[in-house]
Amino acid sequence: MKIRFYNARILTMCSEDIITGELHTDGGRITFVGSENIPSGDFDREIDLSGKLIIPGFKNAHTHTAMTFLRSYADDLPLNDWLYQQVFPHEAKLTEEAIYVFTQLGNMEYLTSGITSSFDMYFKLPSYTKACTDMGFRSVLCGSINDFGGTVEGIEEEYNTYNSGNPLITYQLGFHAEYTTKRETLEGMAMLSQKYKAPMYTHSSETKSETDGCRERYGMSPTQLFEKLGMLEYGGGGFHCVWYDEDDMRIAKERGLWIVTNPSSNLKLASGIAPLCEMKRRGIDNMAIGTDGAASNNCLDMFREMFLVTALQKYREMDAAAFPAFDVLKMACSGGALAMGLKDCDVLAAGKKADLAVIDLMQPNMQPLHNIAKNLVYAGTKQNVVMTMVDGKILYENGKFSTVDAGEIYARAEKLTQIGRASCRERV
């Protein structure tokens, strides 16, 4: 479908400049962005944006989407109790249908927040990927092997399967975390990374107890262990990275690792504040933002995450100038894309994927327009998102979804939740 957006403000993320002009799409690609030498053509739809802003879609660089089923259920607990007493036992009961429905519910929430893709670590991948492709949502899968399920051979099969199918779905090697995965499995994953010359991703140094536990087991931090095992030769990244020390940062810099921060989850679980400014001072520029799952957040909203990234760094540094707004916006749009391996989704330019969001600036929280990028980070909310496009298809527009029946998903999610509650009562 050929679409022409005109009378638009456009923040391409190639620079901080905002241009006034047009953006054209043809199928899943952008064919033109600019204000001069605008090509003519026949379009299936022409949209007058009347000064609204087009940005590259936000990228949720770490999440567990189907965990919407635990939203506001397993709250106010420390991470270990939350994970082992609530999350893992309830996840073990999830059916294929539940994964499908709760994934679509989470994806709908992403779309309302201008999020065009997610880096998702979960299981029952056939149901998960069908939920995404049925509604046209882009997702990068992250391997989730741990001592509770999965094999290295299974991860290899997933890697090959999901990197050669539907273009909306790709796959990166990964495992849950050091503290949930025995050394034999970690060594197998390292060999897999070396075999495919592929990056490796995992939860890393999320809590002090996790990091201290790894030091007790191996005499080093999780990141140092991964380096010793040969896991990081081809890059990759860590989710959270709250308790990184100097050696961890050195390894991250040398290996080009992506630091994916999850401020809402880290605050809610009292995990701490990631030392992002210190990382930047040490030359680490590869940074992205994730929401984490709805069981620990509980809101899958990139605007809230962006504000917390900058506000928490200002507080940690006791410096109001720390971590400026555009750096955060870059993390949410371009950084997330590159962390996930989506090299065609990082900026708005001809030839790039048509994954974008449209922001209504004619709302009270966006006025006046002293600095639009700062407005997005410091004042923006999902109410400003009026359209989200993935792969050239408009999936969300003016509060409505084009590829999913919202009422049906809400009803199915509630029914499945009631079944789960009944199952828990029976066991009690």
C-alpha positions as CSV (number, residue, x, y, z in Angstrom):
1,M,0.0,0.0,0.0
2,K,1.4,3.4,-1.0
3,I,0.8,6.1,1.6
4,R,1.7,9.8,1.4
5,F,2.0,11.8,4.6
6,Y,2.1,15.6,4.0
7,N,2.1,18.8,6.0
8,A,4.2,16.8,8.5
9,R,6.9,17.6,10.9
10,I,9.5,14.8,10.7
11,L,12.2,13.9,13.2
12,T,14.2,11.4,11.3
13,M,16.7,10.7,14.2
14,C,19.5,11.1,11.7
15,S,20.0,14.4,13.5
16,E,18.2,16.6,16.0
17,D,16.7,18.7,13.2
18,I,13.0,18.6,12.6
19,I,12.0,19.1,9.0
20,T,8.6,20.1,7.6
21,G,7.7,18.1,4.5
22,E,6.5,14.7,3.4
23,L,7.1,11.0,4.0
24,H,6.1,8.4,1.4
25,T,5.8,4.6,1.8
26,D,5.4,1.8,-0.7
27,G,4.7,-1.5,0.9
28,G,6.9,-2.1,3.9
29,R,9.6,0.6,3.0
30,I,9.9,4.3,3.1
31,T,10.5,5.7,-0.4
32,F,10.9,9.4,0.4
33,V,11.5,11.8,3.3
34,G,12.1,15.5,2.9
35,S,10.8,18.9,2.0
36,E,12.4,19.5,-1.5
37,N,12.1,17.8,-4.8
38,I,9.1,15.9,-3.6
39,P,8.2,13.2,-6.1
40,S,4.6,12.9,-7.4
41,G,2.9,9.6,-7.7
42,D,-0.3,7.6,-7.3
43,F,-1.0,6.8,-3.7
44,D,-3.6,4.5,-2.1
45,R,-4.0,7.0,0.7
46,E,-2.9,10.6,1.3
47,I,-2.9,11.8,4.9
48,D,-2.7,15.5,5.8
49,L,-0.9,15.5,9.2
50,S,-1.6,19.3,9.7
51,G,1.7,19.7,11.6
52,K,1.7,16.5,13.5
53,L,5.1,14.8,14.1
54,I,6.4,11.6,12.5
55,I,9.1,9.8,14.5
56,P,10.7,6.3,14.0
57,G,8.7,4.0,16.2
58,F,9.9,3.3,19.7
59,K,11.6,-0.1,20.2
60,N,10.9,-2.0,23.3
61,A,14.3,-3.6,23.7
62,H,13.5,-5.9,26.6
63,T,10.1,-7.4,27.6
64,H,8.1,-10.5,28.3
65,T,4.9,-9.5,26.5
66,A,2.6,-12.4,27.5
67,M,3.2,-11.5,31.2
68,T,0.2,-9.1,30.8
69,F,-1.6,-12.0,32.4
70,L,0.1,-11.1,35.7
71,R,-0.5,-7.4,35.6
72,S,-1.2,-6.1,39.1
73,Y,-1.3,-9.7,40.5
74,A,2.2,-10.4,41.8
75,D,3.1,-7.0,43.2
76,D,4.9,-5.5,46.2
77,L,7.4,-8.4,46.5
78,P,11.2,-8.6,46.3
79,L,12.5,-10.0,43.0
80,N,13.3,-13.5,44.2
81,D,9.9,-14.0,45.9
82,W,8.2,-12.4,43.0
83,L,10.0,-14.6,40.4
84,Y,10.1,-18.0,42.2
85,Q,6.8,-17.9,44.2
86,Q,4.6,-16.0,41.7
87,V,5.9,-15.8,38.2
88,F,7.5,-19.2,37.5
89,P,4.6,-21.2,39.0
90,H,1.9,-19.3,37.2
91,E,3.8,-19.3,33.9
92,A,4.1,-23.1,34.0
93,K,0.3,-23.2,33.7
94,L,0.0,-21.0,30.6
95,T,-1.6,-22.7,27.6
96,E,-1.0,-22.0,23.9
97,E,-4.2,-20.0,23.8
98,A,-3.2,-17.9,26.8
99,I,0.2,-17.0,25.2
100,Y,-1.6,-16.0,22.0
101,V,-4.2,-13.8,23.7
102,F,-2.0,-12.1,26.3
103,T,0.7,-11.5,23.6
104,Q,-1.9,-9.7,21.5
105,L,-3.0,-7.7,24.5
106,G,0.5,-6.6,25.2
107,N,1.2,-5.7,21.5
108,M,-2.0,-3.6,21.5
109,E,-0.6,-1.7,24.5
110,Y,2.7,-1.2,22.6
111,L,0.9,0.3,19.6
112,T,-0.9,2.8,21.8
113,S,2.6,3.9,23.0
114,G,4.1,4.3,19.6
115,I,6.1,1.1,20.0
116,T,6.7,-0.7,16.6
117,S,8.7,-3.7,17.7
118,S,9.7,-5.7,20.8
119,F,12.7,-7.7,21.9
120,D,10.8,-10.5,23.7
121,M,12.1,-13.3,25.9
122,Y,9.4,-15.9,26.4
123,F,8.3,-19.5,25.5
124,K,5.7,-21.4,23.4
125,L,7.1,-19.5,20.5
126,P,4.7,-20.8,17.8
127,S,1.7,-19.2,19.7
128,Y,3.7,-16.1,20.4
129,T,4.9,-15.5,16.8
130,K,1.4,-16.3,15.5
131,A,0.0,-13.6,17.8
132,C,2.4,-11.1,16.4
133,T,2.2,-12.0,12.7
134,D,-1.6,-12.2,12.8
135,M,-1.8,-8.6,13.8
136,G,1.3,-7.4,11.7
137,F,3.5,-6.6,14.7
138,R,7.3,-6.8,14.4
139,S,9.2,-8.8,17.1
140,V,12.7,-10.1,17.7
141,L,12.7,-13.2,19.8
142,C,15.4,-13.8,22.5
143,G,16.3,-17.3,23.6
144,S,15.1,-18.0,27.1
145,I,16.7,-21.3,28.1
146,N,17.3,-21.9,31.8
147,D,17.3,-24.8,34.3
148,F,13.5,-24.9,34.2
149,G,13.2,-25.6,30.5
150,G,14.8,-25.7,27.1
151,T,18.0,-27.2,25.6
152,V,20.9,-25.8,23.7
153,E,19.9,-27.9,20.8
154,G,16.4,-26.4,21.0
155,I,17.8,-22.9,21.0
156,E,19.8,-23.7,17.9
157,E,16.7,-25.0,16.2
158,E,14.7,-21.9,17.1
159,Y,17.6,-19.7,15.9
160,N,17.5,-21.3,12.5
161,T,13.7,-21.5,12.3
162,Y,12.8,-18.0,13.2
163,N,15.6,-16.3,11.2
164,S,14.3,-17.8,7.9
165,G,10.5,-17.4,8.1
166,N,8.1,-14.4,8.3
167,P,10.1,-11.2,7.9
168,L,8.3,-9.7,10.9
169,I,10.0,-12.2,13.2
170,T,13.7,-12.6,13.8
171,Y,15.7,-14.3,16.6
172,Q,18.7,-13.6,18.7
173,L,20.6,-16.1,20.9
174,G,19.9,-15.7,24.6
175,F,19.3,-17.4,27.9
176,H,17.4,-16.3,31.0
177,A,20.2,-15.4,33.4
178,E,23.3,-16.8,35.1
179,Y,21.5,-17.5,38.4
180,T,18.8,-19.7,36.7
181,T,21.2,-21.5,34.3
182,K,23.8,-24.1,35.2
183,R,27.3,-23.8,33.9
184,E,27.1,-26.7,31.4
185,T,24.2,-24.9,29.7
186,L,26.1,-21.6,29.7
187,E,29.1,-23.3,28.1
188,G,26.8,-24.8,25.4
189,M,25.4,-21.4,24.7
190,A,28.9,-20.0,24.3
191,M,29.7,-22.7,21.8
192,L,26.5,-21.8,19.9
193,S,27.5,-18.1,19.8
194,Q,30.9,-19.0,18.4
195,K,29.4,-21.5,15.8
196,Y,27.1,-18.9,14.3
197,K,29.3,-15.8,15.1
198,A,26.2,-14.4,16.8
199,P,25.6,-12.0,19.7
200,M,24.3,-13.2,23.0
201,Y,21.7,-11.6,25.3
202,T,20.6,-12.2,28.9
203,H,19.4,-10.7,32.1
204,S,22.6,-9.4,33.8
205,S,23.4,-7.9,37.1
206,E,19.8,-6.9,37.7
207,T,20.0,-7.1,41.5
208,K,22.8,-7.0,44.1
209,S,21.9,-10.4,45.4
210,E,22.1,-11.9,41.9
211,T,25.5,-10.3,41.3
212,D,26.9,-11.3,44.7
213,G,25.6,-14.8,44.2
214,C,27.5,-15.2,41.0
215,R,30.7,-14.0,42.7
216,E,30.2,-16.6,45.4
217,R,29.7,-19.3,42.8
218,Y,32.4,-18.3,40.3
219,G,34.5,-15.6,41.9
220,M,33.4,-13.0,39.4
221,S,30.4,-11.0,38.2
222,P,27.9,-12.4,35.6
223,T,29.4,-10.3,32.8
224,Q,33.0,-11.4,33.6
225,L,31.8,-15.0,33.7
226,F,30.2,-14.6,30.2
227,E,33.4,-13.1,28.9
228,K,35.5,-16.0,30.4
229,L,33.2,-18.6,28.8
230,G,33.6,-17.0,25.4
231,M,30.0,-15.8,25.1
232,L,30.6,-12.2,24.1
233,E,33.1,-12.5,21.2
234,Y,30.4,-11.4,18.8
235,G,28.7,-8.8,21.0
236,G,25.2,-9.0,22.4
237,G,23.8,-7.3,25.4
238,G,22.6,-7.3,29.0
239,F,19.1,-6.5,30.3
240,H,19.1,-4.2,33.4
241,C,22.9,-4.0,34.2
242,V,22.1,-2.2,37.4
243,W,25.1,-3.6,39.4
244,Y,27.8,-3.3,36.8
245,D,31.3,-2.6,38.1
246,E,34.4,-1.2,36.4
247,D,35.4,-4.5,34.9
248,D,31.9,-5.1,33.6
249,M,31.9,-1.7,31.9
250,R,35.3,-2.4,30.4
251,I,34.1,-5.6,28.9
252,A,30.9,-3.9,27.6
253,K,33.0,-1.2,25.9
254,E,35.5,-3.7,24.4
255,R,32.8,-6.1,23.2
256,G,30.3,-3.4,22.0
257,L,27.6,-4.8,24.3
258,W,24.2,-3.2,24.4
259,I,23.0,-2.0,27.7
260,V,19.2,-2.2,27.9
261,T,17.9,-0.3,30.9
262,N,14.5,-0.9,32.4
263,P,13.9,1.9,34.9
264,S,10.3,1.2,35.9
265,S,10.8,-2.4,36.6
266,N,14.1,-1.8,38.5
267,L,12.4,0.8,40.7
268,K,9.3,-1.3,41.4
269,L,11.3,-4.3,42.3
270,A,13.8,-2.1,44.3
271,S,16.7,-3.4,42.2
272,G,18.5,-0.1,41.9
273,I,19.4,2.5,39.4
274,A,21.7,1.6,36.5
275,P,24.9,3.7,36.3
276,L,24.2,4.9,32.8
277,C,26.2,8.2,33.1
278,E,29.2,6.4,34.4
279,M,28.9,3.9,31.5
280,K,28.9,6.8,29.1
281,R,31.9,8.4,30.7
282,R,33.7,5.0,30.1
283,G,32.8,5.2,26.4
284,I,29.8,2.9,26.3
285,D,27.4,4.4,23.8
286,N,25.3,1.3,22.9
287,M,22.2,1.9,25.0
288,A,18.5,1.1,24.6
289,I,15.3,1.0,26.7
290,G,12.9,-1.7,27.6
291,T,9.7,-1.8,29.6
292,D,10.3,-5.4,31.0
293,G,7.0,-7.4,31.5
294,A,3.7,-6.2,32.8
295,A,4.2,-8.3,35.9
296,S,7.0,-6.0,37.1
297,N,6.2,-2.7,35.5
298,N,3.1,-2.8,35.2
299,C,2.6,-0.3,32.3
300,L,4.1,-1.0,28.8
301,D,4.6,2.7,28.1
302,M,7.8,4.0,26.5
303,F,7.0,7.6,27.5
304,R,7.2,6.7,31.2
305,E,10.4,4.8,30.6
306,M,12.1,7.7,28.8
307,F,11.3,10.2,31.5
308,L,12.6,7.8,34.2
309,V,15.8,7.1,32.3
310,T,16.8,10.8,32.3
311,A,15.3,11.7,35.7
312,L,16.9,8.9,37.6
313,Q,20.3,9.7,36.1
314,K,20.0,13.3,37.1
315,Y,19.1,12.2,40.6
316,R,22.0,9.6,40.7
317,E,24.5,12.1,39.5
318,M,23.0,15.0,41.4
319,D,23.3,16.9,38.2
320,A,20.2,18.4,36.4
321,A,22.2,18.5,33.1
322,A,22.9,14.7,33.1
323,F,21.5,12.5,30.3
324,P,19.8,15.1,28.1
325,A,16.5,14.4,26.4
326,F,17.6,13.8,22.9
327,D,20.0,11.1,24.1
328,V,17.1,9.3,25.7
329,L,14.9,9.7,22.6
330,K,17.7,8.2,20.5
331,M,17.9,5.2,22.9
332,A,14.2,4.6,22.6
333,C,14.1,4.8,18.8
334,S,17.4,4.1,17.1
335,G,19.3,2.5,19.9
336,G,16.6,-0.1,20.5
337,A,16.5,-1.0,16.8
338,L,20.3,-1.6,16.6
339,A,20.3,-3.5,19.9
340,M,17.7,-5.9,18.4
341,G,19.5,-6.3,15.1
342,L,16.9,-4.2,13.2
343,K,19.3,-2.2,11.2
344,D,16.6,-1.1,8.7
345,C,14.3,0.3,11.5
346,D,16.6,2.8,13.2
347,V,15.8,6.1,11.4
348,L,13.4,7.5,8.9
349,A,15.1,7.5,5.5
350,A,14.4,6.2,2.0
351,G,14.9,2.5,1.9
352,K,14.4,2.0,5.6
353,K,11.4,0.0,7.0
354,A,8.2,1.9,7.3
355,D,7.9,1.5,11.1
356,L,6.8,4.9,12.5
357,A,4.6,6.7,15.0
358,V,2.7,9.9,14.6
359,I,2.5,12.3,17.5
360,D,-0.2,15.0,17.9
361,L,1.5,18.2,19.0
362,M,-1.7,20.1,19.3
363,Q,-2.5,19.0,22.8
364,P,-1.9,21.0,26.0
365,N,1.1,18.9,27.2
366,M,2.9,19.5,23.9
367,Q,2.5,23.3,23.9
368,P,4.4,25.5,23.4
369,L,6.8,24.0,21.0
370,H,10.1,25.4,22.4
371,N,11.8,22.0,21.9
372,I,9.8,19.1,20.5
373,A,12.3,16.4,21.5
374,K,12.3,17.6,25.1
375,N,8.5,17.8,25.0
376,L,8.4,14.1,24.0
377,V,10.7,13.0,26.8
378,Y,9.7,15.3,29.7
379,A,6.0,15.9,28.9
380,G,4.9,13.3,26.4
381,T,2.3,10.6,27.2
382,K,0.7,7.9,25.1
383,Q,-2.3,10.1,24.7
384,N,-0.2,12.0,22.1
385,V,0.2,8.9,19.9
386,V,-2.5,9.1,17.1
387,M,-1.0,6.5,14.7
388,T,1.4,3.6,14.7
389,M,2.6,2.0,11.5
390,V,4.6,-1.3,11.2
391,D,6.0,-2.5,8.0
392,G,4.0,0.0,6.0
393,K,0.7,-0.9,7.6
394,I,-1.3,1.3,9.9
395,L,-2.0,-0.9,12.9
396,Y,-3.3,1.8,15.3
397,E,-5.1,5.0,14.4
398,N,-7.1,7.5,16.5
399,G,-7.7,5.0,19.2
400,K,-8.7,2.1,17.1
401,F,-6.8,-1.1,16.0
402,S,-7.0,-2.2,12.4
403,T,-5.8,-5.8,12.6
404,V,-7.3,-7.1,15.9
405,D,-10.7,-6.9,17.6
406,A,-10.0,-5.1,20.9
407,G,-13.2,-6.2,22.6
408,E,-12.7,-9.8,21.7
409,I,-9.1,-9.8,23.1
410,Y,-10.3,-8.1,26.3
411,A,-13.0,-10.7,26.8
412,R,-10.8,-13.7,26.1
413,A,-8.1,-12.3,28.4
414,E,-10.6,-11.9,31.2
415,K,-12.0,-15.4,30.7
416,L,-8.5,-16.9,30.7
417,T,-7.6,-15.0,33.8
418,Q,-10.7,-16.3,35.7
419,I,-9.8,-19.8,34.7
420,G,-6.3,-19.3,36.1
421,R,-7.7,-17.9,39.4
422,A,-10.0,-20.9,39.7
423,S,-7.1,-23.3,39.1
424,C,-5.1,-21.6,41.8
425,R,-8.0,-21.9,44.3
426,E,-8.4,-25.6,43.6
427,R,-4.8,-26.3,44.5
428,V,-5.2,-24.4,47.7
